[in-house]
Amino acid sequence: QALKAELLLTEGELDGPPASAPVLASSHADSPDELAYLTMPRRDAGYWVRLTVDRDIQAGEGRVLVLRGARARGPVTYYPPGAAPRLINDAENGGPVLMRRGWVLPLPNGWTRGDVAYLRVGGNTAEAMSLRFSTVPEIARQERSDSRFMVAAFTALMLMALAMVGIWFAFRDLVYLFYGAYLSCAAVYLLLVSGDAAEMWGLSGIASGRLTVNWSVATLATIFQLGFSLRFLELPRLLPRLALMARTLQWANIVWLAVLLLLRERVHGFWYIGGNVLLLMGIPLMFVAAVMAWRRGAPYAGYYLLGWTPLLLFVGVLAAYPFGVGRAEWADRGLALAAVLESGVLALALSQHAANRHRLALLARQSGDRDPLTGTLNASALRLLLETWSAPGSLGLKRHGLLLLDLDAFGEVNARYGRAVGDALLQQALSRIRGVLRPDDTIARMDGDSFAVVAECERVDCELLGRRLADAFSQRPFRIDGHEIAVSASVGLAMAQRGEPVQALLDRAAQALLSARQAGRNTVGVAPAAVLPAEAEPEAG
Ligand SMILES: Nc1nc2c(ncn2[C@@H]2O[C@H](COP(=O)(O)OP(=O)(O)OP(=O)(O)O)[C@@H](O)[C@H]2O)c(=O)[nH]1
C-alpha cells in the first residue's frame, strides 16, 4: 500500500482544499512500515497537504492513518476521502488529544484510488510531520506495550530519585539533591510526553495544560542537570571557563522558563525553538566538559560519560526533530531506555561517591586522633586510613598518591616572629592546602611543619597537584599580625601500589620529599615505583 503526501504552496485563505497548487515537496511511503515524512519551513499562511493512495482501501479493513509531529502547530483540519472534514490536534479547545504515538485519522468510507484526502496545517512554526498507515488493533497493541514500558521506566527513575534524596539527607551535599531533582523531572517528563499522564488519577489536571507543563518540566530537568554536572565534574575547580559557560546556560534556561510561565499560550508558537536551541547548545558543552574533566582526573567523569552519552544522543535527536532532522518514532523509546541506563550508571557512581565519603568520615571520627593545633587528622589517623584502604578486599580508592609537604625554613619563622606567629602560620597553611584539594581528598598534619595529602588521581595529575600545592605557598606571602611572611614548601609524591605495605609507601614519599629539599626547596620530588616481590622477577630478568 503506497501513500503519497505532497506539500502544496497556496496563497491566501481558502475555504476548502485547493483545486490545483504548486507542489513544494513530496514523500512516498511504499510499504506499510514506511513513513511519508514532510519538513515544513516557517510560513505565515501554513500549508495544505495532499494525500493519495495507489490502491483501494475498503471501509471494513479497519485501516487508519497516523499523524505525528505538528505538535506545536495550531489546529490541523483533516479532509478524509469521501467524508466531512474534522478538526484534530485541538486539545486546548476541547478537541481530541494526542495519542501516545500521534493522532489517529480514521477512514470512515475507505479510500478509493483516485480520491484525494487533505490536511490543512495552520500555525507559523517550522516543524516536521509524518504519516503512515496502521490498524486499530495494531495501535492498541502498541499503546499497551508503550504504556507498560513507560510505567516501568517512570518507576525505575523515581526509585532512584528517592534513593538520591536519602543520600542527600545523610551527607547534605547538593550534588545528590540536584541529581534526585533531575531524575524526578525526567521521570515526570517521560510520563507526560508518553500521553499516559492524561489518563492517570491526579495527573490529568496537569496533563491538560500540556505544552506549558511539558516544557517547564523538561527545562527544570535541564537546569538541575547542569547544576549536578557542575558539581559532579568539579568544573569550577578543574575547568573554570567551562563552568562559567555552564552557569550562563543554566541562567538562560531559568530566564526562558520564566518567560514560558509568565506568558504561557502567548509564546507557544516559538518558545520551543529557543528551548531546543538551549538544549542543543548544552549537549556538546556537557560532553566536552566531561571529556576534559575526565582527562584532568575528575574521579567520576568516566561514569558520567558512560551514562550520559547515549542519553544525550537521543535528546539531541528529539530536540532536532522539529527542525526536520532525524525521525522521532524510535527516539521516544530510546530516550526512556537511555534515561534509565544513565540514571543507573550515575546512581551507582553517586552511591560509590557517598560510600567513599562515608568510610572516610567514619574512620576519621573513629580514630579520634586529631592534631590539637589545626584540628585536622594526625599522623596515626592517616596511617590507619592508609591501612584500611590497602587491606585486601576493601573497596579502596582507585589509584591514589601520597603527598608529603614540608614548609621550607619554618624554624626561622619561629625564631624571628615567635612561636605564636608560627602556630598561626601553620593554621593558615592548612587552609591553603585545603584550597587546592577536592572534597574527597584527605589531609593530615604529620608533625611540626609537615603535612600529608592522600588524593585519588593518576600519576600525572598527582604530580600536577603536587606542583599546585607548592605554588599555593610560593605565590603569595602569609599575613600574620601585620607581618608579611614568605614561606615556600617542598613536596614529595609517591603513588600507592597494590600490595605495598603502608610503611613502605610512607618511606618512599619521605625519600621523595628529601630529594625535593635537596634539589633546592619549593620543588616536587617524585618517588620511583616500588619494587614489589611479585614484580621483582620480570624487572630482574
Ligand atoms: N610554631 C610552631 N612551630 C613548631 C611546631 N611544631 C614544630 N615546630 C617547629 O617547626 C620546625 C621544624 O623544622 P624542620 O622541618 O626540621 O626544618 P625547617 O626549619 O622547616 O627547615 P627545612 O629544612 O627547610 O625544612 C622546628 O623549628 C620546630 O620547632 C608547632 O606546633 N608550632
Ligand as a Chemical Component Dictionary entry (heavy atoms), coordinates in Angstrom:
data_LIG
# 
_chem_comp.id                   LIG 
_chem_comp.type                 NON-POLYMER 
_chem_comp.pdbx_formal_charge   0 
_chem_comp.three_letter_code    LIG 
# 
loop_
_chem_comp_atom.comp_id 
_chem_comp_atom.atom_id 
_chem_comp_atom.alt_atom_id 
_chem_comp_atom.type_symbol 
_chem_comp_atom.charge 
_chem_comp_atom.model_Cartn_x 
_chem_comp_atom.model_Cartn_y 
_chem_comp_atom.model_Cartn_z 
_chem_comp_atom.pdbx_ordinal 
LIG N1  N1  N 0 55.108 27.359 65.852 1  
LIG C1  C1  C 0 55.277 26.036 65.895 2  
LIG N2  N2  N 0 56.431 25.505 65.479 3  
LIG C2  C2  C 0 56.594 24.161 65.512 4  
LIG C3  C3  C 0 55.540 23.307 65.939 5  
LIG N3  N3  N 0 55.987 22.037 65.864 6  
LIG C4  C4  C 0 57.263 22.087 65.391 7  
LIG N4  N4  N 0 57.636 23.361 65.171 8  
LIG C5  C5  C 0 58.895 23.870 64.623 9  
LIG O1  O1  O 0 58.997 23.524 63.247 10 
LIG C6  C6  C 0 60.370 23.463 62.882 11 
LIG C7  C7  C 0 60.609 22.216 62.041 12 
LIG O2  O2  O 0 61.820 22.357 61.425 13 
LIG P1  P1  P 0 62.341 21.442 60.237 14 
LIG O3  O3  O 0 61.244 20.987 59.366 15 
LIG O4  O4  O 0 63.202 20.389 60.811 16 
LIG O5  O5  O 0 63.244 22.433 59.461 17 
LIG P2  P2  P 0 62.872 23.833 58.794 18 
LIG O6  O6  O 0 63.216 24.937 59.729 19 
LIG O7  O7  O 0 61.458 23.878 58.307 20 
LIG O8  O8  O 0 63.816 23.808 57.606 21 
LIG P3  P3  P 0 63.751 22.868 56.345 22 
LIG O9  O9  O 0 64.955 22.052 56.375 23 
LIG O10 O10 O 0 63.632 23.810 55.197 24 
LIG O11 O11 O 0 62.501 22.049 56.484 25 
LIG C8  C8  C 0 61.158 23.455 64.186 26 
LIG O12 O12 O 0 61.758 24.718 64.338 27 
LIG C9  C9  C 0 60.105 23.254 65.280 28 
LIG O13 O13 O 0 60.404 23.914 66.463 29 
LIG C10 C10 C 0 54.309 23.919 66.378 30 
LIG O14 O14 O 0 53.353 23.254 66.763 31 
LIG N5  N5  N 0 54.218 25.271 66.334 32 
# 
loop_
_chem_comp_bond.comp_id 
_chem_comp_bond.atom_id_1 
_chem_comp_bond.atom_id_2 
_chem_comp_bond.value_order 
_chem_comp_bond.pdbx_ordinal 
LIG N1  C1  SING 1  
LIG C1  N2  DOUB 2  
LIG C1  N5  SING 3  
LIG N2  C2  SING 4  
LIG C2  C3  DOUB 5  
LIG C2  N4  SING 6  
LIG C3  N3  SING 7  
LIG C3  C10 SING 8  
LIG N3  C4  DOUB 9  
LIG C4  N4  SING 10 
LIG N4  C5  SING 11 
LIG C5  O1  SING 12 
LIG C5  C9  SING 13 
LIG O1  C6  SING 14 
LIG C6  C7  SING 15 
LIG C6  C8  SING 16 
LIG C7  O2  SING 17 
LIG O2  P1  SING 18 
LIG P1  O3  DOUB 19 
LIG P1  O4  SING 20 
LIG P1  O5  SING 21 
LIG O5  P2  SING 22 
LIG P2  O6  DOUB 23 
LIG P2  O7  SING 24 
LIG P2  O8  SING 25 
LIG O8  P3  SING 26 
LIG P3  O9  DOUB 27 
LIG P3  O10 SING 28 
LIG P3  O11 SING 29 
LIG C8  O12 SING 30 
LIG C8  C9  SING 31 
LIG C9  O13 SING 32 
LIG C10 O14 DOUB 33 
LIG C10 N5  SING 34 
# 
